[in-house]
Amino acid sequence: MLHFRRAVDFINSDYPFSPAFGKATTREECAQTSQNIFDKLLVGRRKVLDFKDICKSAESPDGTNDKKKVLELVRLFRPNRAGEITKLEFVKSIDRYV
């Protein structure tokens, strides 16, 4: 019962994903936070995010990629054939996940 209450409290908080993600109490806040994260992930003056940058989160300590995690990231973000993700597609992917 205690675990259930903690889970409900966590879901009902202002930060259901994590404080690092940001506020997501409304759909608009979630979309704004997604845009902020996209901007932080961009390297240099690029306008699109390279999927390789996201795949770094699936790296093992020895430098190899966990194929299962990479496939989950592909299903979530759906990069184009060039491996790029636009800001709109990134935000839509987060929105679809929520």
Order of alpha helices (4+ residues) and beta strands (2+ residues): alpha-alpha-beta-alpha-alpha-beta-alpha
